Amino acid sequence: MKFNMETKKASVNDLIALCYIIDSFAEFSSDFHELMKMNCEIDVVIKLCNVGVTIQDNKKFFDSKNMKIIKDFYQKHKDEINIINKHSSLWSFLHYNYDGKGNLTTGEWTNFVFFYQYFLNHKNQLGQTLLTLEKIKSLGIIDLEFNELENFTEQVFQAYTEFSLNGNFEYLENMKVVSNYDKEKVRYKSLGSNYKIDVKKVMRFDYLNSKHKIVVNNLLFDSSRLPENLSEEVIFADIRKFLDEHGEEWARVRGVIENSVCLSIATDDLNGTFYDVNNVVQRLENIEKKEEVLAILYEIKERLEKLKEINEEISDSICDDLITKDEIKRVKLKHIQRRVFQRRRWN
């Protein structure tokens, strides 16, 4: 059975429950599909969720034919229901993983057919999968996204060097910092990872238990590859180590780039002033020594062209593995944009 490779989503708790009932899940789903044929007459899921309480209270709840069928389903699958309620809740398990006709979902939220088939295909590794899911749950992550095509190595991420300033932080295995061009930020990537955890900054009075998210490209990896917790000390350790070991080197890089950019902008300013003066002189009529002034301007233009060439040579000479042309251009553009903003602000 083949599935498309778009991202699949599911509740971590529901996947844990599925692991425990994998052997009887096909029969459970088939019987539930039959049960849901009564859904047009009564709310099957609500009634089913109340059966256990009703039986315990010895209430006369099963006089109708439909209610007796629901009771029979409950008693037949009591073990599965108890496991589902232990790790999730029967209502959410049925509500999110089945459609209104009792069919397993195949959409984006959620695609339980995919996960069921995935667990069957890797049944000999189900114990490891369960440990991994339990570890993900212990990190406070409620929902899981799955994409087998994601290797997490192509994207470059960015974070503030002061951890508390990050509204969210992407944590992966094998993180490597690739640059620290901005004093306040670092760029980093993964050299290979089974997952990406989007660690959200939870506000002090946030009523939500967790906003953290995880995307995995498989569920067969060892649970020890996940972080012990999502504290700053654990997930920011690689970046902190980089800053401690390479901070001075990147401070030098930033200084060299800043000097090159300032020289380039100053040269551009001189060129702009030259063209302003030249335009004024060109418009002047019936003045003495106009030709002499134009000749001086011509000499200035030649000098400015030479200055631009030297500036380019300087820019080329400072480029190496850490200082790139693209970064010099980016910093220059940032300087120009800041200056334009300041001028608009004061006008």
ZALOFI-320812 format. One record per residue (C-alpha): residue in one letter; residue number from 0; x, y, z. Coordinates in Angstrom, 3 decimals, always signed. Last residue first. Layout:
BEGIN
<r->A, k->NUM, px->X, py->Y, pz->Z>
...
This chain:
BEGIN
<r->N, k->346, px->+12.157, py->+65.091, pz->+7.723>
<r->W, k->345, px->+13.847, py->+63.515, pz->+10.760>
<r->R, k->344, px->+12.282, py->+60.073, pz->+10.370>
<r->R, k->343, px->+12.698, py->+60.044, pz->+6.629>
<r->R, k->342, px->+16.421, py->+60.689, pz->+7.037>
<r->Q, k->341, px->+16.717, py->+57.948, pz->+9.665>
<r->F, k->340, px->+14.946, py->+55.425, pz->+7.450>
<r->V, k->339, px->+17.192, py->+56.234, pz->+4.494>
<r->R, k->338, px->+20.265, py->+55.784, pz->+6.716>
<r->R, k->337, px->+19.041, py->+52.423, pz->+7.996>
<r->Q, k->336, px->+18.334, py->+51.237, pz->+4.450>
<r->I, k->335, px->+21.830, py->+52.247, pz->+3.347>
<r->H, k->334, px->+23.501, py->+50.453, pz->+6.265>
<r->K, k->333, px->+21.448, py->+47.277, pz->+5.635>
<r->L, k->332, px->+22.350, py->+47.390, pz->+1.949>
<r->K, k->331, px->+26.031, py->+47.584, pz->+2.882>
<r->V, k->330, px->+25.679, py->+44.664, pz->+5.293>
<r->R, k->329, px->+24.044, py->+42.529, pz->+2.594>
<r->K, k->328, px->+26.655, py->+43.463, pz->-0.023>
<r->I, k->327, px->+29.490, py->+42.509, pz->+2.333>
<r->E, k->326, px->+27.664, py->+39.267, pz->+3.125>
<r->D, k->325, px->+27.301, py->+38.408, pz->-0.548>
<r->K, k->324, px->+30.973, py->+39.076, pz->-1.182>
<r->T, k->323, px->+31.932, py->+36.613, pz->+1.539>
<r->I, k->322, px->+34.072, py->+36.925, pz->+4.663>
<r->L, k->321, px->+34.415, py->+33.580, pz->+6.462>
<r->D, k->320, px->+36.068, py->+31.367, pz->+3.832>
<r->D, k->319, px->+37.945, py->+34.359, pz->+2.415>
<r->C, k->318, px->+37.141, py->+37.819, pz->+1.087>
<r->I, k->317, px->+39.404, py->+40.621, pz->+2.338>
<r->S, k->316, px->+41.213, py->+41.043, pz->-0.975>
<r->D, k->315, px->+38.048, py->+41.295, pz->-3.049>
<r->S, k->314, px->+36.724, py->+44.220, pz->-0.999>
<r->I, k->313, px->+40.102, py->+45.956, pz->-1.181>
<r->E, k->312, px->+40.163, py->+45.474, pz->-4.941>
<r->E, k->311, px->+36.645, py->+46.852, pz->-5.225>
<r->N, k->310, px->+37.661, py->+49.925, pz->-3.206>
<r->I, k->309, px->+40.729, py->+50.360, pz->-5.386>
<r->E, k->308, px->+38.524, py->+50.342, pz->-8.490>
<r->K, k->307, px->+36.112, py->+52.837, pz->-6.920>
<r->L, k->306, px->+39.029, py->+55.131, pz->-6.024>
<r->K, k->305, px->+40.270, py->+54.975, pz->-9.620>
<r->E, k->304, px->+36.819, py->+55.985, pz->-10.857>
<r->L, k->303, px->+36.813, py->+58.786, pz->-8.302>
<r->R, k->302, px->+40.217, py->+59.986, pz->-9.507>
<r->E, k->301, px->+39.002, py->+60.024, pz->-13.109>
<r->K, k->300, px->+35.903, py->+61.951, pz->-12.074>
<r->I, k->299, px->+38.021, py->+64.455, pz->-10.165>
<r->E, k->298, px->+40.120, py->+65.056, pz->-13.279>
<r->Y, k->297, px->+36.963, py->+65.636, pz->-15.324>
<r->L, k->296, px->+35.699, py->+68.009, pz->-12.642>
<r->I, k->295, px->+38.914, py->+70.012, pz->-12.937>
<r->A, k->294, px->+38.459, py->+70.195, pz->-16.709>
<r->L, k->293, px->+34.860, py->+71.299, pz->-16.242>
<r->V, k->292, px->+36.011, py->+74.100, pz->-13.938>
<r->E, k->291, px->+38.571, py->+75.235, pz->-16.524>
<r->E, k->290, px->+35.935, py->+75.171, pz->-19.248>
<r->K, k->289, px->+33.653, py->+77.286, pz->-17.114>
<r->K, k->288, px->+36.510, py->+79.766, pz->-16.579>
<r->E, k->287, px->+34.287, py->+82.800, pz->-17.002>
<r->I, k->286, px->+30.565, py->+82.472, pz->-16.828>
<r->N, k->285, px->+28.088, py->+83.010, pz->-19.632>
<r->E, k->284, px->+25.969, py->+79.949, pz->-18.846>
<r->L, k->283, px->+25.740, py->+77.567, pz->-15.889>
<r->R, k->282, px->+23.661, py->+74.407, pz->-16.394>
<r->Q, k->281, px->+26.692, py->+72.160, pz->-16.829>
<r->V, k->280, px->+28.193, py->+73.535, pz->-13.629>
<r->V, k->279, px->+25.130, py->+72.525, pz->-11.588>
<r->N, k->278, px->+25.056, py->+69.028, pz->-13.079>
<r->N, k->277, px->+28.750, py->+68.566, pz->-12.342>
<r->V, k->276, px->+28.345, py->+69.621, pz->-8.730>
<r->D, k->275, px->+25.526, py->+67.095, pz->-8.141>
<r->Y, k->274, px->+27.437, py->+64.403, pz->-10.050>
<r->F, k->273, px->+30.492, py->+64.918, pz->-7.845>
<r->T, k->272, px->+28.438, py->+64.830, pz->-4.643>
<r->G, k->271, px->+26.949, py->+61.468, pz->-5.616>
<r->N, k->270, px->+30.376, py->+60.088, pz->-6.440>
<r->L, k->269, px->+31.687, py->+61.232, pz->-3.088>
<r->D, k->268, px->+28.738, py->+59.550, pz->-1.353>
<r->D, k->267, px->+29.421, py->+56.317, pz->-3.234>
<r->T, k->266, px->+33.026, py->+56.408, pz->-2.000>
<r->A, k->265, px->+31.793, py->+56.925, pz->+1.569>
<r->I, k->264, px->+29.456, py->+53.943, pz->+1.146>
<r->S, k->263, px->+32.309, py->+51.713, pz->-0.061>
<r->L, k->262, px->+34.635, py->+52.835, pz->+2.725>
<r->C, k->261, px->+31.923, py->+52.168, pz->+5.338>
<r->V, k->260, px->+31.268, py->+48.722, pz->+3.841>
<r->S, k->259, px->+34.923, py->+47.731, pz->+3.949>
<r->N, k->258, px->+35.278, py->+48.904, pz->+7.535>
<r->E, k->257, px->+32.143, py->+47.003, pz->+8.630>
<r->I, k->256, px->+33.278, py->+43.826, pz->+6.867>
<r->V, k->255, px->+36.649, py->+43.887, pz->+8.628>
<r->G, k->254, px->+35.025, py->+44.538, pz->+12.013>
<r->R, k->253, px->+32.464, py->+41.740, pz->+11.560>
<r->V, k->252, px->+35.216, py->+39.281, pz->+10.691>
<r->R, k->251, px->+37.274, py->+40.316, pz->+13.743>
<r->A, k->250, px->+34.251, py->+39.754, pz->+15.996>
<r->W, k->249, px->+33.874, py->+36.385, pz->+14.256>
<r->E, k->248, px->+37.342, py->+35.308, pz->+15.356>
<r->E, k->247, px->+36.791, py->+36.587, pz->+18.893>
<r->G, k->246, px->+33.566, py->+34.598, pz->+19.307>
<r->H, k->245, px->+34.974, py->+31.323, pz->+17.964>
<r->E, k->244, px->+35.347, py->+29.088, pz->+21.034>
<r->D, k->243, px->+32.834, py->+30.632, pz->+23.423>
<r->L, k->242, px->+30.349, py->+31.440, pz->+20.678>
<r->F, k->241, px->+30.608, py->+27.918, pz->+19.301>
<r->K, k->240, px->+30.085, py->+26.355, pz->+22.734>
<r->R, k->239, px->+26.983, py->+28.490, pz->+23.290>
<r->I, k->238, px->+25.628, py->+27.403, pz->+19.923>
<r->D, k->237, px->+26.138, py->+23.728, pz->+20.705>
<r->A, k->236, px->+24.672, py->+24.056, pz->+24.227>
<r->F, k->235, px->+21.485, py->+25.871, pz->+23.190>
<r->I, k->234, px->+19.234, py->+22.787, pz->+23.400>
<r->V, k->233, px->+20.542, py->+21.500, pz->+26.721>
<r->E, k->232, px->+21.273, py->+24.538, pz->+28.905>
<r->E, k->231, px->+18.316, py->+26.427, pz->+27.414>
<r->S, k->230, px->+15.941, py->+23.728, pz->+28.627>
<r->L, k->229, px->+14.083, py->+21.467, pz->+26.222>
<r->N, k->228, px->+14.754, py->+18.194, pz->+28.025>
<r->E, k->227, px->+16.947, py->+15.103, pz->+27.695>
<r->P, k->226, px->+17.366, py->+15.896, pz->+24.012>
<r->L, k->225, px->+16.318, py->+13.238, pz->+21.471>
<r->R, k->224, px->+18.975, py->+10.903, pz->+20.090>
<r->S, k->223, px->+18.507, py->+8.709, pz->+23.174>
<r->S, k->222, px->+15.093, py->+7.708, pz->+21.778>
<r->D, k->221, px->+16.846, py->+5.569, pz->+19.174>
<r->F, k->220, px->+15.547, py->+6.134, pz->+15.669>
<r->L, k->219, px->+12.665, py->+4.168, pz->+14.159>
<r->L, k->218, px->+10.013, py->+6.873, pz->+14.028>
<r->N, k->217, px->+11.062, py->+8.401, pz->+10.726>
<r->N, k->216, px->+11.397, py->+11.802, pz->+9.054>
<r->V, k->215, px->+10.267, py->+13.597, pz->+12.203>
<r->V, k->214, px->+8.693, py->+17.039, pz->+12.701>
<r->I, k->213, px->+8.243, py->+18.211, pz->+16.281>
<r->K, k->212, px->+6.251, py->+21.091, pz->+17.732>
<r->H, k->211, px->+6.352, py->+22.948, pz->+21.057>
<r->K, k->210, px->+3.263, py->+24.947, pz->+21.957>
<r->S, k->209, px->+2.710, py->+23.301, pz->+25.307>
<r->N, k->208, px->+0.426, py->+23.508, pz->+28.332>
<r->L, k->207, px->-1.587, py->+26.419, pz->+26.947>
<r->Y, k->206, px->-2.840, py->+28.990, pz->+29.453>
<r->D, k->205, px->+0.133, py->+31.273, pz->+28.846>
<r->F, k->204, px->+0.696, py->+33.400, pz->+31.955>
<r->R, k->203, px->+4.482, py->+33.089, pz->+32.028>
<r->M, k->202, px->+4.840, py->+33.043, pz->+28.253>
<r->V, k->201, px->+5.982, py->+29.840, pz->+26.618>
<r->K, k->200, px->+8.836, py->+30.432, pz->+24.180>
<r->K, k->199, px->+8.274, py->+27.832, pz->+21.507>
<r->V, k->198, px->+10.754, py->+25.072, pz->+20.786>
<r->D, k->197, px->+10.359, py->+23.946, pz->+17.179>
<r->I, k->196, px->+11.850, py->+20.455, pz->+17.276>
<r->K, k->195, px->+13.361, py->+19.088, pz->+14.076>
<r->Y, k->194, px->+13.804, py->+15.376, pz->+13.594>
<r->N, k->193, px->+15.926, py->+12.459, pz->+12.430>
<r->S, k->192, px->+18.904, py->+14.738, pz->+11.832>
<r->G, k->191, px->+21.860, py->+15.213, pz->+9.518>
<r->L, k->190, px->+24.520, py->+17.909, pz->+9.249>
<r->S, k->189, px->+22.048, py->+20.369, pz->+10.716>
<r->K, k->188, px->+22.220, py->+24.101, pz->+10.128>
<r->Y, k->187, px->+23.218, py->+27.305, pz->+11.877>
<r->R, k->186, px->+23.073, py->+31.069, pz->+11.528>
<r->V, k->185, px->+24.009, py->+33.177, pz->+14.514>
<r->K, k->184, px->+22.579, py->+36.445, pz->+15.765>
<r->E, k->183, px->+23.299, py->+39.478, pz->+17.984>
<r->K, k->182, px->+26.803, py->+40.226, pz->+16.716>
<r->D, k->181, px->+25.617, py->+39.794, pz->+13.143>
<r->Y, k->180, px->+28.004, py->+37.902, pz->+10.887>
<r->N, k->179, px->+28.001, py->+34.874, pz->+13.215>
<r->S, k->178, px->+28.155, py->+32.118, pz->+10.619>
<r->V, k->177, px->+27.828, py->+28.393, pz->+9.936>
<r->V, k->176, px->+26.927, py->+27.081, pz->+13.392>
<r->K, k->175, px->+26.647, py->+23.297, pz->+13.267>
<r->M, k->174, px->+23.812, py->+21.262, pz->+14.736>
<r->N, k->173, px->+24.165, py->+17.490, pz->+14.724>
<r->E, k->172, px->+20.597, py->+16.768, pz->+15.870>
<r->L, k->171, px->+18.008, py->+19.499, pz->+15.576>
<r->Y, k->170, px->+16.558, py->+22.366, pz->+17.606>
<r->E, k->169, px->+14.616, py->+25.193, pz->+16.009>
<r->F, k->168, px->+14.154, py->+28.069, pz->+18.478>
<r->N, k->167, px->+11.059, py->+30.134, pz->+19.112>
<r->G, k->166, px->+10.426, py->+33.633, pz->+20.411>
<r->N, k->165, px->+14.205, py->+33.937, pz->+20.694>
<r->L, k->164, px->+15.298, py->+36.873, pz->+22.838>
<r->S, k->163, px->+15.844, py->+34.668, pz->+25.909>
<r->F, k->162, px->+18.596, py->+32.776, pz->+24.076>
<r->E, k->161, px->+20.906, py->+35.772, pz->+23.701>
<r->T, k->160, px->+22.840, py->+34.702, pz->+20.596>
<r->Y, k->159, px->+19.657, py->+35.326, pz->+18.633>
<r->A, k->158, px->+18.794, py->+32.520, pz->+16.248>
<r->Q, k->157, px->+18.881, py->+31.758, pz->+12.531>
<r->F, k->156, px->+18.283, py->+28.554, pz->+10.600>
<r->V, k->155, px->+19.813, py->+27.352, pz->+7.327>
<r->Q, k->154, px->+17.687, py->+24.801, pz->+5.478>
<r->E, k->153, px->+19.096, py->+22.004, pz->+3.343>
<r->T, k->152, px->+20.088, py->+19.572, pz->+6.086>
<r->F, k->151, px->+16.696, py->+18.813, pz->+7.681>
<r->N, k->150, px->+16.384, py->+15.428, pz->+5.926>
<r->E, k->149, px->+12.674, py->+15.712, pz->+5.089>
<r->L, k->148, px->+11.421, py->+13.161, pz->+2.563>
<r->E, k->147, px->+9.907, py->+10.861, pz->+5.212>
<r->N, k->146, px->+7.617, py->+13.593, pz->+6.512>
<r->F, k->145, px->+5.899, py->+13.093, pz->+9.879>
<r->E, k->144, px->+4.361, py->+15.745, pz->+12.120>
<r->L, k->143, px->+3.752, py->+15.082, pz->+15.819>
<r->D, k->142, px->+1.377, py->+16.634, pz->+18.342>
<r->I, k->141, px->+1.516, py->+17.036, pz->+22.123>
<r->I, k->140, px->+5.164, py->+17.794, pz->+22.846>
<r->G, k->139, px->+5.929, py->+18.244, pz->+26.550>
<r->L, k->138, px->+9.413, py->+16.718, pz->+26.330>
<r->S, k->137, px->+8.074, py->+13.594, pz->+28.099>
<r->K, k->136, px->+5.752, py->+13.043, pz->+25.119>
<r->I, k->135, px->+8.720, py->+12.910, pz->+22.740>
<r->K, k->134, px->+10.383, py->+10.389, pz->+25.071>
<r->E, k->133, px->+7.242, py->+8.220, pz->+25.091>
<r->L, k->132, px->+7.130, py->+8.374, pz->+21.284>
<r->T, k->131, px->+10.763, py->+7.281, pz->+21.069>
<r->L, k->130, px->+10.224, py->+4.408, pz->+23.497>
<r->L, k->129, px->+7.175, py->+3.294, pz->+21.483>
<r->T, k->128, px->+9.131, py->+3.382, pz->+18.237>
<r->Q, k->127, px->+11.861, py->+1.241, pz->+19.798>
<r->G, k->126, px->+9.303, py->-1.358, pz->+20.850>
<r->L, k->125, px->+7.650, py->-1.205, pz->+17.421>
<r->Q, k->124, px->+10.855, py->-2.206, pz->+15.665>
<r->N, k->123, px->+9.655, py->-5.678, pz->+14.576>
<r->K, k->122, px->+6.361, py->-4.049, pz->+13.600>
<r->H, k->121, px->+8.008, py->-1.857, pz->+11.011>
<r->N, k->120, px->+5.517, py->-2.350, pz->+8.171>
<r->L, k->119, px->+2.685, py->-2.652, pz->+10.692>
<r->F, k->118, px->+3.670, py->+0.620, pz->+12.387>
<r->Y, k->117, px->+3.775, py->+2.386, pz->+9.024>
<r->Q, k->116, px->+0.379, py->+0.943, pz->+8.073>
<r->Y, k->115, px->-1.187, py->+2.306, pz->+11.266>
<r->F, k->114, px->+0.603, py->+5.623, pz->+10.833>
<r->F, k->113, px->-0.607, py->+6.076, pz->+7.261>
<r->V, k->112, px->-4.194, py->+5.083, pz->+8.015>
<r->F, k->111, px->-4.142, py->+7.556, pz->+10.900>
<r->N, k->110, px->-3.742, py->+10.533, pz->+8.613>
<r->T, k->109, px->-4.861, py->+13.347, pz->+10.934>
<r->W, k->108, px->-5.039, py->+16.152, pz->+10.195>
<r->E, k->107, px->-3.595, py->+16.005, pz->+6.672>
<r->G, k->106, px->-6.275, py->+13.671, pz->+5.397>
<r->T, k->105, px->-6.529, py->+9.870, pz->+5.402>
<r->T, k->104, px->-8.739, py->+9.394, pz->+8.473>
<r->L, k->103, px->-9.796, py->+5.907, pz->+9.532>
<r->N, k->102, px->-13.388, py->+5.226, pz->+8.522>
<r->G, k->101, px->-16.158, py->+5.318, pz->+11.137>
<r->K, k->100, px->-18.702, py->+7.089, pz->+8.987>
<r->G, k->99, px->-18.229, py->+10.505, pz->+10.593>
<r->D, k->98, px->-14.462, py->+10.311, pz->+10.071>
<r->Y, k->97, px->-12.019, py->+8.489, pz->+12.327>
<r->N, k->96, px->-8.710, py->+9.588, pz->+13.890>
<r->Y, k->95, px->-9.710, py->+12.889, pz->+15.472>
<r->H, k->94, px->-13.047, py->+12.019, pz->+17.092>
<r->L, k->93, px->-12.246, py->+8.398, pz->+17.911>
<r->F, k->92, px->-8.998, py->+9.124, pz->+19.752>
<r->S, k->91, px->-10.367, py->+12.383, pz->+21.186>
<r->W, k->90, px->-13.385, py->+10.637, pz->+22.739>
<r->L, k->89, px->-11.494, py->+7.550, pz->+23.881>
<r->S, k->88, px->-8.934, py->+9.599, pz->+25.730>
<r->S, k->87, px->-5.143, py->+9.421, pz->+25.467>
<r->H, k->86, px->-2.666, py->+7.063, pz->+27.147>
<r->K, k->85, px->-4.860, py->+5.364, pz->+29.743>
<r->N, k->84, px->-8.116, py->+5.996, pz->+27.873>
<r->I, k->83, px->-6.737, py->+4.248, pz->+24.780>
<r->I, k->82, px->-5.512, py->+1.320, pz->+26.885>
<r->N, k->81, px->-8.914, py->+0.999, pz->+28.602>
<r->I, k->80, px->-10.681, py->+1.118, pz->+25.237>
<r->E, k->79, px->-8.433, py->-1.609, pz->+23.804>
<r->D, k->78, px->-9.115, py->-3.881, pz->+26.784>
<r->K, k->77, px->-12.856, py->-3.176, pz->+26.726>
<r->H, k->76, px->-13.119, py->-4.116, pz->+23.065>
<r->K, k->75, px->-15.775, py->-6.845, pz->+23.311>
<r->Q, k->74, px->-17.474, py->-5.190, pz->+26.299>
<r->Y, k->73, px->-17.643, py->-1.810, pz->+24.610>
<r->F, k->72, px->-18.888, py->-3.238, pz->+21.323>
<r->D, k->71, px->-21.609, py->-5.189, pz->+23.164>
<r->K, k->70, px->-22.626, py->-2.052, pz->+25.074>
<r->I, k->69, px->-22.920, py->-0.105, pz->+21.806>
<r->I, k->68, px->-25.095, py->-2.853, pz->+20.326>
<r->K, k->67, px->-27.262, py->-2.823, pz->+23.480>
<r->M, k->66, px->-27.654, py->+0.929, pz->+23.127>
<r->N, k->65, px->-28.857, py->+0.572, pz->+19.564>
<r->K, k->64, px->-31.450, py->-2.072, pz->+20.473>
<r->S, k->63, px->-32.954, py->+0.077, pz->+23.206>
<r->D, k->62, px->-33.037, py->-0.998, pz->+26.859>
<r->F, k->61, px->-29.332, py->-0.398, pz->+27.412>
<r->F, k->60, px->-29.220, py->+2.538, pz->+29.794>
<r->K, k->59, px->-30.845, py->+1.158, pz->+32.885>
<r->K, k->58, px->-28.161, py->+2.428, pz->+35.231>
<r->N, k->57, px->-25.947, py->+0.046, pz->+37.143>
<r->D, k->56, px->-23.615, py->+2.953, pz->+38.117>
<r->Q, k->55, px->-20.562, py->+1.024, pz->+36.901>
<r->I, k->54, px->-22.305, py->+0.137, pz->+33.639>
<r->T, k->53, px->-23.262, py->+3.773, pz->+33.027>
<r->V, k->52, px->-19.759, py->+5.021, pz->+33.749>
<r->G, k->51, px->-18.282, py->+2.576, pz->+31.249>
<r->V, k->50, px->-20.911, py->+3.339, pz->+28.618>
<r->N, k->49, px->-20.392, py->+7.109, pz->+28.647>
<r->C, k->48, px->-17.677, py->+7.204, pz->+25.951>
<r->L, k->47, px->-19.805, py->+4.925, pz->+23.785>
<r->K, k->46, px->-22.804, py->+7.242, pz->+24.031>
<r->I, k->45, px->-20.693, py->+10.252, pz->+23.053>
<r->V, k->44, px->-19.079, py->+8.371, pz->+20.152>
<r->V, k->43, px->-22.354, py->+6.946, pz->+18.848>
<r->D, k->42, px->-24.331, py->+10.180, pz->+18.764>
<r->I, k->41, px->-27.688, py->+8.601, pz->+17.961>
<r->E, k->40, px->-29.821, py->+7.973, pz->+14.847>
<r->C, k->39, px->-27.460, py->+9.119, pz->+12.066>
<r->N, k->38, px->-24.565, py->+7.538, pz->+13.952>
<r->M, k->37, px->-26.098, py->+4.065, pz->+13.753>
<r->K, k->36, px->-23.767, py->+3.105, pz->+10.888>
<r->M, k->35, px->-20.998, py->+4.145, pz->+13.272>
<r->L, k->34, px->-21.075, py->+0.744, pz->+14.949>
<r->E, k->33, px->-20.102, py->-1.016, pz->+11.726>
<r->H, k->32, px->-17.045, py->+1.230, pz->+11.380>
<r->F, k->31, px->-16.282, py->+0.638, pz->+15.068>
<r->D, k->30, px->-16.269, py->-3.118, pz->+14.450>
<r->S, k->29, px->-13.799, py->-2.739, pz->+11.583>
<r->S, k->28, px->-11.628, py->-0.365, pz->+13.591>
<r->F, k->27, px->-11.409, py->-2.725, pz->+16.599>
<r->E, k->26, px->-10.756, py->-5.702, pz->+14.305>
<r->A, k->25, px->-7.850, py->-3.885, pz->+12.626>
<r->F, k->24, px->-6.556, py->-2.581, pz->+15.978>
<r->S, k->23, px->-6.207, py->-5.972, pz->+17.642>
<r->D, k->22, px->-2.486, py->-6.501, pz->+17.059>
<r->I, k->21, px->-1.599, py->-2.776, pz->+17.122>
<r->I, k->20, px->-3.212, py->-2.175, pz->+20.518>
<r->Y, k->19, px->-0.132, py->-0.986, pz->+22.437>
<r->C, k->18, px->+1.421, py->+0.900, pz->+19.526>
<r->L, k->17, px->-1.905, py->+2.590, pz->+18.778>
<r->A, k->16, px->-2.044, py->+3.976, pz->+22.322>
<r->I, k->15, px->+1.357, py->+5.599, pz->+21.823>
<r->L, k->14, px->+0.197, py->+7.011, pz->+18.490>
<r->D, k->13, px->-2.890, py->+8.515, pz->+20.147>
<r->N, k->12, px->-0.757, py->+10.151, pz->+22.844>
<r->V, k->11, px->+1.559, py->+11.671, pz->+20.221>
<r->S, k->10, px->-1.440, py->+13.123, pz->+18.378>
<r->A, k->9, px->-1.122, py->+12.836, pz->+14.622>
<r->K, k->8, px->+0.107, py->+14.639, pz->+11.538>
<r->K, k->7, px->+1.282, py->+13.554, pz->+8.078>
<r->T, k->6, px->+3.447, py->+15.759, pz->+5.882>
<r->E, k->5, px->+3.185, py->+15.013, pz->+2.192>
<r->M, k->4, px->+4.833, py->+11.825, pz->+0.962>
<r->N, k->3, px->+1.939, py->+10.253, pz->-0.880>
<r->F, k->2, px->+0.961, py->+6.814, pz->+0.323>
<r->K, k->1, px->+1.557, py->+3.332, pz->-1.066>
<r->M, k->0, px->+0.000, py->+0.000, pz->+0.000>
